[in-house]
């Protein structure tokens, strides 16, 4: 029988070490996505960039963390490789023309796709984060399919619709599922009962907001793709709503990553604005 969560098979110490590293790597990624957003007011939500400190701390943890679980070892390797490769891509100069930007974005999506596949292959359970990572993987396939359709004029609608329907199915869980899943996570973290409660309260609300906004994004995408006249006022309104939903997702993911970083490493709060 498949366990509800992969970490039920590993020690709480190994799981906590992994979650600490993950908080660092997720912040680095979320901060970069925020900085690339077209909405400059999103960037003002984080006037203090901790990315360099977080990446250095992650490197230190990778060198000194010695988990007993082979699964945790592989997950730690996957997290670090993803964060490190992304940092190298972002440090490289791709030029200021559109072709350089598009090339970098495609490479970043490819690395994200590789990471998500690796994570899901190692975990293979039904907890909220695993379900949402399957949804995010579908989102990449949908974006890639739309881009290919625009570039080649081939209709990939059956494939795109399959990924959208699969994601809406994965997102068909209620609030109780989020509560039980997040409480299972918090109870597996090595920390005081009060901190476990704080963690649960934050991430129950976080995943509820993320799931709701992701459902909205997929439904808007489906409405756009099914619309015959892409130049109509109604279709342009859908496009505008998609843009707003995308920015909200970016902001929510960053806020979650920033909170999680400071929860595990409160010293990051003392990093001064550059």
matplotlib code that plots the C-alpha trace (Angstrom):
import matplotlib.pyplot as plt

x = [0.0, 1.3, 2.1, 0.4, 3.8, 7.3, 8.9, 7.0, 9.7, 12.7, 13.8, 12.5, 16.1, 16.8, 13.5, 14.2, 17.7, 16.2, 13.5, 16.0, 18.1, 14.9, 13.9, 17.2, 17.1, 13.4, 14.1, 16.9, 14.6, 11.5, 13.6, 14.9, 11.4, 10.2, 13.1, 12.1, 8.5, 7.1, 5.4, 8.0, 5.8, 6.2, 10.0, 9.4, 7.9, 11.4, 13.9, 16.4, 17.8, 19.2, 19.9, 23.7, 23.5, 21.0, 23.1, 26.2, 24.3, 22.9, 26.4, 27.5, 24.6, 25.3, 28.9, 28.1, 24.7, 25.1, 21.6, 21.1, 18.2, 19.3, 16.1, 17.0, 20.6, 19.2, 16.7, 19.3, 21.5, 18.5, 17.7, 21.3, 22.0, 18.9, 19.7, 23.3, 22.7, 20.0, 22.5, 25.1, 22.6, 21.5, 25.1, 25.8, 25.3, 22.8, 22.7, 19.8, 18.0, 14.8, 16.5, 18.9, 16.1, 13.9, 16.9, 17.6, 13.9, 13.7, 16.8, 15.4, 12.1, 14.1, 16.0, 12.8, 11.2, 14.2, 14.0, 10.3, 10.6, 13.5, 11.6, 8.4, 10.4, 12.0, 8.9, 6.0, 3.4, 0.1, 1.0, 0.0, 3.5, 3.8, 0.4, 1.2, 4.5, 2.7, 0.5, 3.5, 5.0, 1.7, 1.9, 5.3, 3.9, 1.0, 3.3, 5.6, 2.7, 1.2, 4.7, 5.1, 1.7, 2.5, 5.9, 4.9, 1.2, 0.5, -2.5, -1.4, -4.8, -5.5, -2.2, -2.6, -6.1, -5.0, -2.5, -5.0, -7.6, -5.0, -4.1, -7.7, -8.1, -5.0, -6.3, -9.7, -9.0, -10.7, -9.4, -9.3, -6.8, -4.5, -4.9, -4.1, -1.1, 0.5, 0.0, 1.8, 4.7, 4.9, 4.8, 7.7, 9.9, 12.3, 11.2, 9.0, 5.2, 4.8, 7.0, 5.2, 1.9, 3.3, 4.5, 1.1, -0.9, 1.2, 1.4, -2.2, -3.2, -0.4, -1.3, -5.0, -4.2, -1.8, -4.3, -7.1, -5.1, -3.7, -7.2, -8.1, -5.1, -5.8, -9.5, -8.5, -6.0, -8.6, -11.0, -8.4, -7.5, -11.1, -11.9, -12.1, -11.3, -8.1, -8.3, -11.8, -12.3, -13.5, -10.3, -8.1, -9.8, -9.0, -5.3, -5.2, -6.8, -4.1, -1.4, -2.8, -3.1, 0.5, 1.8, -0.3, 1.2, 4.7, 4.1, 2.5, 5.3, 7.9, 6.1, 5.9, 9.6, 10.7, 8.6, 10.0, 13.6, 13.2, 11.4, 14.3, 17.1, 15.9, 19.4, 18.4, 16.2, 19.4, 20.6, 20.7, 19.4, 22.2]
y = [0.0, 3.4, 5.7, 9.0, 10.8, 9.6, 10.9, 8.4, 5.9, 8.1, 9.4, 12.8, 14.0, 13.2, 14.7, 17.9, 18.2, 17.9, 20.5, 23.0, 22.6, 22.8, 26.1, 27.6, 26.4, 27.3, 30.8, 31.2, 30.1, 32.1, 35.3, 35.1, 34.5, 37.5, 39.6, 38.6, 39.5, 42.2, 43.8, 45.9, 46.4, 42.6, 43.2, 45.8, 43.2, 41.9, 44.8, 42.6, 39.9, 36.9, 34.7, 34.8, 34.0, 31.2, 29.6, 29.7, 28.2, 25.5, 24.6, 24.3, 22.0, 19.8, 19.3, 18.6, 16.8, 13.0, 11.5, 7.8, 7.6, 7.0, 8.7, 11.8, 11.8, 11.7, 14.4, 16.7, 16.1, 17.0, 20.2, 21.3, 20.5, 22.3, 25.5, 25.5, 25.0, 27.8, 30.1, 29.4, 30.1, 33.4, 34.5, 34.0, 36.9, 36.0, 39.4, 41.8, 40.7, 38.6, 35.5, 35.4, 35.9, 33.2, 30.8, 31.3, 30.8, 27.6, 26.3, 27.2, 25.5, 22.4, 22.3, 22.7, 19.9, 17.6, 18.5, 17.9, 14.5, 13.5, 14.6, 12.7, 9.6, 9.6, 10.4, 8.8, 9.4, 11.3, 14.2, 17.8, 18.8, 15.8, 16.4, 20.0, 19.2, 17.0, 19.9, 22.2, 19.6, 19.6, 23.4, 23.2, 20.8, 23.1, 26.1, 24.2, 22.9, 26.3, 27.7, 24.8, 25.4, 29.1, 28.3, 25.4, 26.1, 22.4, 21.8, 20.2, 20.8, 17.2, 16.9, 20.3, 19.5, 16.2, 17.9, 20.5, 17.9, 15.8, 18.8, 19.8, 16.2, 16.4, 19.7, 18.1, 17.9, 19.6, 21.7, 18.7, 17.1, 20.1, 20.2, 16.5, 16.5, 19.6, 18.4, 15.2, 17.3, 19.5, 16.5, 14.9, 18.0, 18.0, 21.1, 22.2, 21.7, 25.5, 25.7, 22.7, 24.5, 27.7, 25.8, 24.1, 27.3, 29.0, 26.3, 25.2, 28.7, 28.8, 25.6, 26.5, 29.8, 28.2, 25.4, 27.9, 30.2, 27.3, 26.0, 29.5, 29.6, 26.3, 27.2, 30.6, 28.8, 26.4, 29.2, 31.0, 27.9, 27.1, 30.6, 30.8, 34.5, 35.3, 39.0, 39.5, 41.8, 38.8, 36.8, 39.8, 40.0, 36.4, 37.1, 40.0, 37.9, 35.2, 37.7, 38.9, 35.3, 34.5, 37.5, 36.5, 33.0, 34.4, 36.6, 33.8, 31.4, 33.9, 34.9, 31.2, 30.7, 33.8, 32.8, 29.3, 30.5, 32.8, 30.1, 27.6, 30.2, 33.3, 34.8, 35.6, 38.4, 40.3, 40.4, 44.1, 45.6, 45.9]
z = [0.0, -1.0, 2.0, 2.3, 2.4, 1.4, 4.6, 6.7, 5.7, 6.9, 10.3, 11.5, 11.7, 8.0, 7.0, 8.9, 7.4, 4.0, 4.6, 5.9, 2.7, 0.6, 2.2, 1.1, -2.5, -2.9, -1.8, -4.3, -7.1, -6.0, -5.5, -9.1, -10.5, -8.6, -10.0, -13.6, -13.1, -15.4, -12.5, -10.7, -7.6, -6.9, -6.6, -4.0, -1.7, -1.0, -0.8, 0.9, -1.3, 0.7, -2.4, -2.0, 1.7, 1.1, -1.6, 0.5, 3.4, 1.2, 0.0, 3.6, 4.5, 1.5, 2.6, 6.2, 6.2, 6.4, 6.3, 6.8, 4.2, 0.6, -0.5, 1.5, 0.1, -3.5, -2.7, -1.2, -4.3, -6.6, -4.7, -4.7, -8.3, -9.4, -7.4, -8.4, -12.1, -12.0, -10.3, -13.0, -15.8, -14.2, -13.8, -17.5, -19.9, -22.6, -24.1, -24.1, -27.2, -27.2, -28.5, -25.5, -23.0, -24.7, -24.8, -21.1, -20.2, -22.1, -20.4, -17.0, -17.7, -18.9, -15.6, -13.6, -15.6, -14.8, -11.1, -10.8, -12.6, -10.2, -7.1, -8.2, -9.1, -5.6, -3.6, -5.5, -2.8, -2.4, -0.1, -1.0, -2.2, -4.5, -6.0, -6.6, -8.1, -10.6, -11.4, -11.9, -14.2, -16.2, -16.3, -18.0, -20.6, -21.3, -21.7, -24.0, -26.0, -26.5, -27.6, -30.0, -31.5, -32.0, -33.6, -35.9, -36.4, -35.4, -33.3, -30.0, -28.3, -27.5, -25.6, -23.9, -22.8, -21.4, -19.2, -18.1, -17.2, -15.4, -13.3, -12.5, -11.3, -9.1, -7.7, -6.8, -3.1, -0.2, 2.7, 5.0, 2.7, 3.0, 6.8, 7.3, 4.9, 6.4, 9.9, 8.9, 7.7, 10.8, 13.1, 11.3, 11.8, 14.8, 16.7, 19.5, 19.5, 19.2, 16.1, 14.6, 15.1, 13.6, 10.6, 10.1, 10.4, 7.8, 5.2, 5.5, 4.4, 1.8, 0.0, 0.1, -1.6, -4.1, -5.0, -5.6, -7.7, -9.8, -10.5, -11.7, -13.9, -15.6, -16.1, -17.7, -19.9, -21.1, -21.8, -23.8, -25.9, -26.6, -27.8, -31.5, -31.9, -30.1, -31.0, -29.5, -26.4, -24.4, -25.2, -24.4, -21.0, -20.4, -21.3, -18.9, -16.1, -16.8, -16.5, -13.1, -11.9, -13.0, -11.0, -8.0, -8.1, -8.4, -5.3, -3.3, -4.0, -3.1, 0.2, 1.1, 0.3, 2.2, 5.3, 5.2, 4.8, 7.9, 9.8, 9.5, 9.5, 11.4, 11.1, 7.5, 8.9, 9.8, 6.2, 5.3, 2.1, -0.5]

ax = plt.figure().add_subplot(projection="3d")
ax.plot(x, y, z, "-o")
ax.set_aspect("equal")
plt.show()
